[in-house]
Amino acid sequence: MKTVLSTLNAKYIHTSLSIRYLKAYAAPDYEVELAEYTIKDPAMNIVTDLHTKKPDILGFSCYIWNIEETIKIIKMMKKINPSLVIVLGGPEVTYDTREWMESISEVDFIIIGEGEQSFKQLLDELNGERNFSAVSGIAYRENGTVHIKPQRNKIDLKELPSPFRFEEDLSHLAKRVTYIETSRGCPFSCQFCLSSIEVGVRYFDREKVKDDIRFLMNNGAKIIKFVDRTFNISRSYAMEMFQFLIDEHKPGTVFQFEITADIMRPEVIQFLNDNAPKGLFRFEIGVQSTNDATNELVMRKQNFNKLTRTVTMVKEGQKIDQHLDLIAGLPEEDYHSFKKTFNDVFALRPEELQLGFLKMLRGTGLRLRAEDHGYVYMDHSPYEILRNNVLSFEDMIKIKQVEDVLEKYWNDHRMDETIEYLVSNVFDSPFEFFQQFGTFWDEKGWTRIGHQLEDLYKHLYDFLNNSKSDDIEIVSGFMKYDYLRNQKYKPRKPWWTDALSKQERSEIYRSILDNPLLLGEEFASKKFTEKDLFKHTVIESLPFNINHYLKTGKIIEENSFILVHYDSIQTKTIVYYGLTKDINSKVS
């Protein structure tokens, strides 16, 4: 019987590790074909492609982000071919399995939990005696009745074959994220997370993992993301892997990890600061909440002081970008408590701050005890909460308004100096800035449309004008500075009205050319002509002393200028700073 395993990824760049493990484990007895799509692909296109493969057995890996679209595909496939055997697996259908079997009559089997052995046993029976009661870890139908066979022993991870050696995957490695796991399970019991259900942590064979990583790098993989729930739970193991990756990495490869920051020892961070190449590692850290009472209610152990120490040490090392996560809607965290959580974490200035909303995942303790905290949540995936006993739906809307502008104006790093000045000097707190701007953004209807870079600057300027900020001139100076220094090519038409006339620019250019060392030896060595300056540079006036600010963080309101050279040959941008009066320049 021809077997096809499929899934709908959230984005094209994502890959499914689960179906590759199933394929590898089923070989060589069974040849399994993989078929990956995205949730954005039209359902009819997916059905058409799957039908051309002519499967007898069709399996889908199911998650909260793809279950709704997957059900549509299943129903269509079964109508086209009623004899097709449909198998589901994955975390979304592992819990409430009987409910899934009863509500989707088109599904013939569900693999419960860890699927490698169960799926192989199911293929044995489908191609043999069809005695499904002999298969552990599945749900199946017999004479109209749903039967559920629990899993037996956990699989020995050290015996699992590699899921990375398929010829058809090699050409895609450089263009997509490769997921890898070195362990399964989690030592913690956070009640909103599925990982809390599996007790204990099991490890794969270290040398096999290293061989897989070498293979992936040698075949062009650029982004390798470890899906271990807590990569650094074993300090010795983490140190061994960090050392291996430092020693054997290929230029351009990035490794991403989920780490628990408050258990990371300072000596480990110092080792990374001293030895890791810049950009090789990226850390994802789930903070979720800084409210101790909230963390206790979800059985989450967290020492925020130690977490702060870790994040600060890593940031000071300037080697590793950090992505910190928050969850709005946890038990007993009301709007004001969440505002404090946001400000606590934003104070760490992570490279990315991800604002998420609590999802009541099937099987989790929090979902089972939802009534204890008055949770009302979506009936369908992703089961996001609508309100609870301390957070109204109106509060949720306000926090959601923060999410869009946070992503565009902080996480994308389009205007770092501008945002830093706003949250530190203009608004009462970072949350107040993002909240007020997010509300303005939503009222303008900008959430529903796309935006060019210039639009983002204009929208911020409109917001500040509307809020009647006393610092509008200073902030607009920072916006010009951020805009010009972050361009790769000389912009044709900046978002603002030029403050300098062509004659004024010409006079400044000539004064610079008369004494080019004022802007440093690198600038003087280029031997620009006035024509070169007009063609390849932008000069702009700022309402404050930019040199003084960059050195001290303090504002002196006196005009200064920046000259920005866009090197079209090397595709790089060089910013020269100087005062129009007493030019005391430096090169950045």
C-alpha positions as CSV (number, residue, x, y, z in Angstrom):
1,M,0.0,0.0,0.0
2,K,1.5,3.3,-1.0
3,T,2.0,5.6,2.0
4,V,2.2,9.4,1.9
5,L,3.0,11.5,5.0
6,S,2.0,15.1,4.9
7,T,1.7,18.3,7.0
8,L,0.8,21.9,6.6
9,N,3.6,24.1,7.9
10,A,3.0,27.6,9.1
11,K,5.5,29.0,6.5
12,Y,7.4,27.7,3.5
13,I,10.8,28.0,5.3
14,H,9.6,25.6,8.1
15,T,10.2,21.9,7.8
16,S,8.5,19.0,9.6
17,L,10.8,17.0,11.7
18,S,8.0,14.6,12.9
19,I,7.1,13.1,9.5
20,R,10.8,12.6,8.7
21,Y,11.3,10.6,11.8
22,L,8.3,8.4,10.8
23,K,9.7,7.9,7.3
24,A,13.2,7.0,8.6
25,Y,11.8,4.6,11.2
26,A,9.6,2.8,8.6
27,A,12.5,2.2,6.3
28,P,13.6,0.0,4.8
29,D,10.5,-2.1,5.2
30,Y,8.3,0.6,3.8
31,E,9.0,3.4,1.3
32,V,7.1,6.5,2.6
33,E,6.7,9.6,0.4
34,L,6.7,13.1,2.1
35,A,4.5,15.9,1.0
36,E,4.7,19.3,2.8
37,Y,2.6,22.4,2.2
38,T,1.7,25.6,4.1
39,I,-1.5,26.7,5.7
40,K,-1.6,29.5,3.1
41,D,-1.8,27.1,0.2
42,P,-5.3,26.8,-1.3
43,A,-7.0,23.6,-0.1
44,M,-7.9,22.5,-3.6
45,N,-4.3,22.9,-4.7
46,I,-3.2,20.6,-1.9
47,V,-5.9,18.0,-2.6
48,T,-5.0,18.0,-6.3
49,D,-1.3,17.4,-5.6
50,L,-2.0,14.7,-3.0
51,H,-4.4,13.0,-5.4
52,T,-1.8,12.8,-8.1
53,K,0.5,10.9,-5.7
54,K,-2.2,8.1,-5.6
55,P,-1.8,7.2,-1.9
56,D,-3.5,4.2,-0.3
57,I,-2.5,5.5,3.2
58,L,-2.4,9.2,3.9
59,G,-1.0,10.6,7.2
60,F,-1.1,14.1,8.5
61,S,1.0,15.6,11.4
62,C,-1.5,17.9,13.3
63,Y,-0.8,21.0,15.4
64,I,-2.9,24.0,16.6
65,W,-1.8,26.1,13.6
66,N,-2.8,23.6,10.9
67,I,-5.7,21.4,12.3
68,E,-8.5,23.4,10.8
69,E,-7.0,23.4,7.3
70,T,-6.0,19.7,7.7
71,I,-9.6,18.7,8.4
72,K,-10.7,20.4,5.2
73,I,-8.2,18.4,3.2
74,I,-9.1,15.1,4.9
75,K,-12.8,15.5,4.1
76,M,-12.1,16.4,0.5
77,M,-9.7,13.5,0.0
78,K,-12.1,11.0,1.5
79,K,-14.9,12.1,-0.8
80,I,-12.7,11.7,-3.8
81,N,-11.5,8.3,-2.6
82,P,-13.6,6.6,0.1
83,S,-11.2,3.7,0.4
84,L,-8.3,6.0,1.3
85,V,-6.9,5.2,4.8
86,I,-6.5,8.5,6.8
87,V,-4.1,8.5,9.7
88,L,-3.6,11.5,12.0
89,G,-0.8,12.1,14.6
90,G,0.8,15.0,16.4
91,P,0.2,17.0,19.6
92,E,-3.2,18.4,18.6
93,V,-4.9,15.0,18.2
94,T,-2.9,13.1,20.9
95,Y,-5.3,14.5,23.6
96,D,-9.1,14.2,23.5
97,T,-8.5,11.4,21.0
98,R,-11.9,9.8,21.3
99,E,-13.5,13.2,20.7
100,W,-11.5,13.6,17.5
101,M,-12.4,10.1,16.3
102,E,-16.1,10.7,16.9
103,S,-16.2,14.2,15.4
104,I,-14.2,13.4,12.2
105,S,-15.7,10.3,10.7
106,E,-13.2,10.4,7.8
107,V,-10.3,9.6,10.1
108,D,-9.5,5.9,10.3
109,F,-6.6,6.0,12.8
110,I,-4.9,8.4,15.3
111,I,-1.4,7.9,16.5
112,I,-1.2,8.9,20.1
113,G,2.0,10.6,21.4
114,E,5.4,9.5,20.3
115,G,4.7,8.0,16.9
116,E,7.7,6.1,15.4
117,Q,7.0,2.6,16.7
118,S,3.2,2.9,16.6
119,F,3.2,4.1,13.0
120,K,5.5,1.3,11.9
121,Q,3.4,-1.3,13.7
122,L,0.3,0.2,12.0
123,L,1.8,-0.1,8.6
124,D,2.7,-3.8,9.4
125,E,-1.0,-4.5,10.2
126,L,-2.4,-2.5,7.3
127,N,-0.2,-4.5,4.9
128,G,-0.7,-7.7,6.8
129,E,-3.3,-9.3,9.1
130,R,-5.0,-6.0,10.0
131,N,-5.1,-7.0,13.7
132,F,-5.1,-3.4,15.0
133,S,-5.6,-4.4,18.6
134,A,-2.0,-5.6,18.5
135,V,-0.8,-2.0,17.9
136,S,0.0,0.2,20.9
137,G,-0.5,3.9,20.9
138,I,-3.3,4.2,18.4
139,A,-7.1,4.8,18.2
140,Y,-9.0,2.9,15.5
141,R,-12.5,1.9,14.5
142,E,-14.0,-1.6,14.5
143,N,-17.6,-2.3,13.7
144,G,-18.4,1.3,14.3
145,T,-16.8,1.5,17.7
146,V,-13.8,3.6,18.6
147,H,-11.0,1.6,20.4
148,I,-8.0,3.3,22.1
149,K,-4.8,1.4,22.7
150,P,-2.5,3.2,25.1
151,Q,1.2,3.5,24.4
152,R,3.5,1.0,26.0
153,N,7.1,1.8,26.8
154,K,8.8,5.0,25.4
155,I,11.1,4.4,22.5
156,D,14.9,4.3,23.0
157,L,16.0,7.6,21.4
158,K,19.5,6.3,20.9
159,E,18.2,3.7,18.5
160,L,16.3,6.1,16.3
161,P,17.6,6.4,12.7
162,S,18.6,9.8,11.4
163,P,15.7,11.8,9.8
164,F,18.2,14.0,7.8
165,R,19.6,11.7,5.1
166,F,16.9,11.9,2.5
167,E,18.2,12.8,-0.9
168,E,15.2,14.9,-1.8
169,D,15.8,17.2,1.2
170,L,19.4,18.2,0.4
171,S,18.6,20.9,-2.2
172,H,16.4,22.7,0.2
173,L,18.6,22.9,3.3
174,A,20.1,26.3,2.5
175,K,16.6,27.9,2.0
176,R,14.7,26.5,5.0
177,V,15.0,26.1,8.7
178,T,16.2,22.7,9.8
179,Y,14.8,21.5,13.1
180,I,16.8,19.1,15.3
181,E,16.3,17.6,18.7
182,T,18.8,16.2,21.1
183,S,16.3,15.4,23.9
184,R,12.6,14.8,24.5
185,G,10.7,15.8,27.5
186,C,11.0,18.7,30.0
187,P,12.0,18.8,33.7
188,F,9.5,21.5,34.5
189,S,5.7,21.4,35.0
190,C,4.4,24.7,33.5
191,Q,0.7,24.1,33.4
192,F,0.1,25.9,30.1
193,C,2.6,23.8,28.2
194,L,2.2,20.3,26.6
195,S,5.8,19.5,27.5
196,S,4.9,19.4,31.2
197,I,2.8,16.2,30.6
198,E,5.8,14.0,29.8
199,V,7.8,13.3,32.9
200,G,11.6,13.3,32.7
201,V,14.1,14.1,29.9
202,R,15.5,11.5,27.5
203,Y,18.5,12.1,25.3
204,F,19.5,11.0,21.8
205,D,23.0,9.6,21.1
206,R,25.4,12.5,21.3
207,E,27.7,11.3,18.6
208,K,24.9,10.6,16.2
209,V,23.6,14.1,16.8
210,K,27.0,15.5,16.0
211,D,27.3,13.5,12.9
212,D,23.8,14.8,11.8
213,I,24.9,18.4,12.4
214,R,28.1,17.9,10.4
215,F,26.1,16.3,7.6
216,L,23.6,19.2,7.6
217,M,26.3,21.9,7.5
218,N,28.3,20.1,4.8
219,N,25.1,20.1,2.7
220,G,24.4,23.8,3.1
221,A,22.1,24.1,6.1
222,K,22.1,27.7,7.3
223,I,19.6,27.9,10.2
224,I,19.6,24.9,12.5
225,K,17.0,25.2,15.3
226,F,17.2,22.9,18.4
227,V,13.6,22.0,19.5
228,D,14.7,20.7,23.0
229,R,12.4,22.3,25.5
230,T,15.3,23.2,27.8
231,F,18.6,22.8,26.0
232,N,20.7,23.8,29.0
233,I,19.1,21.5,31.7
234,S,22.4,19.6,31.8
235,R,25.3,22.0,32.0
236,S,27.9,19.5,31.0
237,Y,25.9,18.4,28.0
238,A,25.2,22.0,26.9
239,M,28.9,22.9,27.3
240,E,29.9,19.9,25.2
241,M,27.5,20.8,22.4
242,F,28.5,24.5,22.5
243,Q,32.1,23.6,22.2
244,F,31.4,21.2,19.4
245,L,29.4,23.8,17.5
246,I,32.1,26.5,18.0
247,D,34.8,24.1,16.8
248,E,33.0,22.7,13.7
249,H,30.6,25.4,12.5
250,K,30.6,26.5,9.0
251,P,30.6,30.3,8.2
252,G,27.1,31.6,7.8
253,T,25.4,28.9,9.9
254,V,23.2,30.0,12.8
255,F,22.1,27.7,15.7
256,Q,19.0,28.6,17.8
257,F,18.2,27.2,21.2
258,E,15.5,27.4,23.8
259,I,17.2,28.0,27.1
260,T,16.1,28.4,30.7
261,A,18.0,31.6,31.6
262,D,17.8,31.5,35.4
263,I,19.6,28.2,35.6
264,M,22.5,29.2,33.3
265,R,25.7,29.6,35.2
266,P,27.8,32.7,34.7
267,E,30.9,30.7,33.8
268,V,28.9,29.1,30.9
269,I,27.9,32.6,29.6
270,Q,31.5,33.8,30.0
271,F,32.7,30.9,28.0
272,L,30.3,31.8,25.2
273,N,31.2,35.5,25.4
274,D,34.9,34.6,25.1
275,N,34.7,31.8,22.5
276,A,31.6,31.9,20.4
277,P,31.8,33.8,17.0
278,K,29.4,36.7,16.8
279,G,26.0,35.6,15.3
280,L,26.7,31.8,15.6
281,F,24.1,31.3,18.4
282,R,20.7,32.7,19.1
283,F,18.8,32.2,22.4
284,E,15.1,32.0,22.9
285,I,14.0,32.5,26.5
286,G,10.5,32.1,27.8
287,V,10.0,34.6,30.5
288,Q,6.2,34.6,30.3
289,S,5.5,36.6,33.5
290,T,7.5,38.3,36.2
291,N,4.5,38.0,38.6
292,D,5.6,35.5,41.2
293,A,2.1,34.6,42.3
294,T,1.1,33.9,38.7
295,N,4.2,31.7,38.1
296,E,3.3,29.8,41.2
297,L,-0.2,29.2,40.0
298,V,1.0,27.6,36.8
299,M,3.7,25.6,38.7
300,R,6.5,27.6,37.0
301,K,9.7,28.0,38.9
302,Q,11.6,31.2,37.8
303,N,14.1,33.4,39.5
304,F,13.8,36.7,37.6
305,N,16.9,38.2,39.2
306,K,19.1,35.3,37.9
307,L,17.3,35.5,34.6
308,T,18.2,39.2,34.4
309,R,21.8,38.4,35.2
310,T,21.9,35.9,32.4
311,V,20.3,38.1,29.8
312,T,22.4,41.1,30.8
313,M,25.7,39.1,30.6
314,V,24.8,37.7,27.2
315,K,23.8,41.1,26.0
316,E,27.1,42.7,27.2
317,G,29.0,40.0,25.4
318,Q,27.5,41.2,22.1
319,K,27.9,37.7,20.6
320,I,24.3,36.2,20.9
321,D,21.0,37.7,20.0
322,Q,18.2,37.0,22.4
323,H,14.5,36.5,21.8
324,L,12.4,36.8,25.0
325,D,8.7,35.6,25.2
326,L,5.8,36.9,27.2
327,I,2.3,35.4,27.6
328,A,-0.6,37.6,28.3
329,G,-3.6,36.0,30.1
330,L,-1.9,33.8,32.7
331,P,-3.8,33.2,35.9
332,E,-4.3,36.3,38.2
333,E,-2.2,38.5,35.9
334,D,-4.5,41.5,35.2
335,Y,-3.8,44.4,32.9
336,H,-1.7,46.4,35.3
337,S,0.3,43.3,36.4
338,F,1.0,42.5,32.7
339,K,2.1,46.1,32.1
340,K,4.7,45.6,34.9
341,T,5.8,42.3,33.3
342,F,6.2,44.0,30.0
343,N,8.2,46.9,31.4
344,D,10.4,44.5,33.5
345,V,11.4,42.5,30.5
346,F,11.7,45.4,28.0
347,A,14.2,47.0,30.5
348,L,16.5,44.1,29.5
349,R,16.4,45.4,25.9
350,P,16.3,42.0,24.2
351,E,16.9,42.0,20.4
352,E,13.3,40.6,20.1
353,L,10.4,40.7,22.6
354,Q,7.6,38.3,21.5
355,L,4.2,39.1,22.9
356,G,1.9,36.0,22.8
357,F,-1.5,35.3,24.2
358,L,-2.4,32.3,26.4
359,K,-3.7,29.3,24.4
360,M,-5.6,26.6,26.3
361,L,-4.0,23.6,24.7
362,R,-5.6,20.2,24.9
363,G,-4.2,18.1,27.6
364,T,-2.7,20.9,29.7
365,G,-3.4,21.3,33.4
366,L,-4.5,24.9,32.8
367,R,-7.2,23.8,30.4
368,L,-8.4,21.1,32.7
369,R,-8.8,23.7,35.5
370,A,-10.0,26.6,33.3
371,E,-13.1,27.2,35.5
372,D,-10.9,28.0,38.5
373,H,-9.8,31.3,36.9
374,G,-12.9,32.0,34.8
375,Y,-11.3,31.3,31.5
376,V,-13.4,31.8,28.4
377,Y,-11.5,30.8,25.2
378,M,-12.0,29.9,21.6
379,D,-13.7,26.5,20.9
380,H,-11.5,26.0,17.8
381,S,-7.7,26.1,17.5
382,P,-5.6,27.9,18.6
383,Y,-7.9,28.0,21.7
384,E,-6.7,31.5,22.6
385,I,-8.3,33.0,25.6
386,L,-11.0,35.7,25.3
387,R,-11.1,36.7,28.9
388,N,-10.7,35.4,32.5
389,N,-11.6,36.5,36.0
390,V,-9.1,39.4,36.1
391,L,-8.6,40.3,32.4
392,S,-11.6,41.5,30.4
393,F,-11.9,41.1,26.6
394,E,-11.4,44.9,26.4
395,D,-8.1,44.5,28.2
396,M,-7.1,41.8,25.8
397,I,-7.8,44.1,22.9
398,K,-5.6,46.8,24.4
399,I,-2.7,44.3,24.8
400,K,-3.2,43.1,21.3
401,Q,-2.8,46.6,20.1
402,V,0.7,46.6,21.5
403,E,1.7,43.5,19.6
404,D,1.7,44.9,16.0
405,V,3.7,48.1,16.7
406,L,6.1,46.2,19.0
407,E,6.9,43.8,16.1
408,K,7.3,46.6,13.5
409,Y,9.1,49.2,15.6
410,W,11.2,47.2,18.0
411,N,11.8,43.7,16.8
412,D,12.5,44.8,13.2
413,H,15.1,47.3,14.5
414,R,14.1,50.0,12.0
415,M,14.6,52.9,14.4
416,D,16.4,51.8,17.6
417,E,17.7,55.2,18.7
418,T,14.3,56.8,18.1
419,I,12.4,54.2,20.2
420,E,15.0,54.3,22.9
421,Y,14.6,58.0,23.3
422,L,10.8,57.8,23.2
423,V,10.5,55.0,25.9
424,S,13.2,56.6,28.1
425,N,12.4,60.3,27.8
426,V,9.0,61.0,26.3
427,F,6.6,58.4,27.7
428,D,6.1,57.2,31.2
429,S,7.2,53.7,30.4
430,P,7.9,51.5,27.3
431,F,4.4,49.9,27.7
432,E,2.7,53.3,27.7
433,F,4.4,54.2,24.4
434,F,3.6,50.9,22.6
435,Q,0.1,50.9,24.1
436,Q,-0.8,54.5,23.1
437,F,0.8,54.1,19.7
438,G,-0.9,50.7,19.2
439,T,-4.3,52.2,20.0
440,F,-3.7,55.1,17.5
441,W,-2.5,52.5,14.9
442,D,-5.6,50.4,15.3
443,E,-7.9,53.4,15.2
444,K,-6.3,54.5,11.9
445,G,-7.0,51.0,10.4
446,W,-3.3,50.5,9.7
447,T,-3.4,46.9,11.1
448,R,-5.2,45.7,8.0
449,I,-2.8,47.0,5.3
450,G,0.8,46.6,4.3
451,H,3.4,49.4,4.8
452,Q,6.5,50.6,3.1
453,L,9.4,51.7,5.3
454,E,8.6,55.4,4.7
455,D,5.0,54.8,5.8
456,L,6.2,53.5,9.2
457,Y,8.1,56.7,9.8
458,K,5.2,58.9,8.7
459,H,2.8,56.9,10.9
460,L,5.0,57.4,14.0
461,Y,5.4,61.1,13.2
462,D,1.6,61.4,12.8
463,F,1.1,59.7,16.2
464,L,3.6,62.0,17.9
465,N,1.9,65.1,16.3
466,N,-1.5,63.8,17.4
467,S,-0.2,63.3,21.0
468,K,1.1,66.8,21.0
469,S,4.6,65.7,22.1
470,D,6.8,68.6,23.3
471,D,9.8,66.6,21.9
472,I,8.6,66.3,18.3
473,E,11.6,68.1,16.8
474,I,14.1,66.1,18.8
475,V,12.3,62.8,18.0
476,S,12.1,63.7,14.3
477,G,15.9,64.3,14.4
478,F,16.4,60.8,15.8
479,M,14.0,59.4,13.1
480,K,16.1,61.0,10.4
481,Y,19.2,59.6,11.9
482,D,17.8,56.1,12.1
483,Y,16.3,56.3,8.6
484,L,19.5,57.4,6.9
485,R,21.9,55.1,8.7
486,N,19.8,51.9,8.1
487,Q,19.5,52.4,4.3
488,K,21.7,50.2,2.1
489,Y,21.4,52.6,-0.8
490,K,21.0,56.3,-1.1
491,P,17.2,57.0,-0.6
492,R,15.6,58.8,-3.5
493,K,12.9,60.6,-1.5
494,P,13.1,60.6,2.3
495,W,9.9,60.7,4.3
496,W,10.5,64.3,5.5
497,T,10.8,67.7,3.8
498,D,14.4,68.7,3.3
499,A,15.6,71.2,5.8
500,L,18.6,72.3,3.8
501,S,18.5,73.9,0.4
502,K,20.7,72.7,-2.5
503,Q,22.9,75.9,-2.0
504,E,23.3,75.2,1.7
505,R,24.3,71.6,1.0
506,S,26.8,72.8,-1.5
507,E,28.4,75.3,1.0
508,I,28.7,72.6,3.6
509,Y,30.2,70.1,1.1
510,R,32.8,72.7,0.0
511,S,33.8,73.4,3.6
512,I,34.2,69.7,4.1
513,L,36.3,69.3,1.0
514,D,38.5,72.2,2.0
515,N,39.4,70.2,5.2
516,P,38.4,66.6,4.7
517,L,40.3,65.4,7.8
518,L,37.6,67.0,9.9
519,L,35.6,63.9,9.1
520,G,38.4,61.5,9.8
521,E,41.2,59.9,7.8
522,E,39.0,57.3,6.2
523,F,36.8,60.0,4.8
524,A,39.8,62.0,3.6
525,S,41.3,58.9,1.9
526,K,38.3,58.6,-0.4
527,K,39.2,62.0,-2.1
528,F,35.6,62.8,-2.9
529,T,34.7,65.6,-5.3
530,E,31.7,67.8,-4.8
531,K,30.0,65.8,-7.5
532,D,30.7,62.6,-5.7
533,L,29.3,64.0,-2.5
534,F,26.0,65.0,-4.2
535,K,25.8,61.6,-5.9
536,H,26.7,59.2,-3.1
537,T,26.0,61.0,0.2
538,V,23.2,62.6,2.1
539,I,23.8,65.4,4.5
540,E,21.1,66.3,7.0
541,S,20.7,68.8,9.8
542,L,19.6,67.5,13.3
543,P,18.2,69.8,16.1
544,F,20.6,68.4,18.7
545,N,24.3,67.7,19.1
546,I,24.5,64.1,17.9
547,N,28.1,63.6,18.9
548,H,27.4,64.6,22.5
549,Y,24.3,62.3,22.7
550,L,26.1,59.3,21.3
551,K,28.9,59.7,23.9
552,T,26.8,60.7,26.9
553,G,23.1,59.8,26.2
554,K,22.2,63.5,27.0
555,I,20.6,66.0,24.7
556,I,22.1,69.4,23.9
557,E,19.8,71.4,21.7
558,E,22.2,72.8,19.1
559,N,22.2,72.1,15.4
560,S,24.5,69.4,14.1
561,F,24.7,67.4,10.9
562,I,25.3,63.9,9.8
563,L,26.9,63.0,6.5
564,V,26.0,59.5,5.3
565,H,28.0,57.9,2.5
566,Y,26.3,55.0,0.6
567,D,29.1,52.9,-0.9
568,S,27.5,51.3,-3.9
569,I,30.5,49.1,-4.6
570,Q,30.8,47.5,-1.1
571,T,27.0,48.0,-0.4
572,K,27.7,49.5,3.0
573,T,26.7,52.7,4.7
574,I,29.1,54.9,6.6
575,V,27.9,57.7,8.9
576,Y,30.0,60.7,9.6
577,Y,29.0,63.0,12.5
578,G,30.0,66.6,12.9
579,L,28.8,70.0,14.3
580,T,28.2,72.8,11.9
581,K,30.0,75.2,14.3
582,D,32.9,73.5,16.1
583,I,33.3,70.4,14.0
584,N,34.7,67.6,16.2
585,S,34.0,64.6,14.1
586,K,34.4,60.9,14.4
587,V,33.7,58.0,12.1
588,S,31.2,55.3,13.0
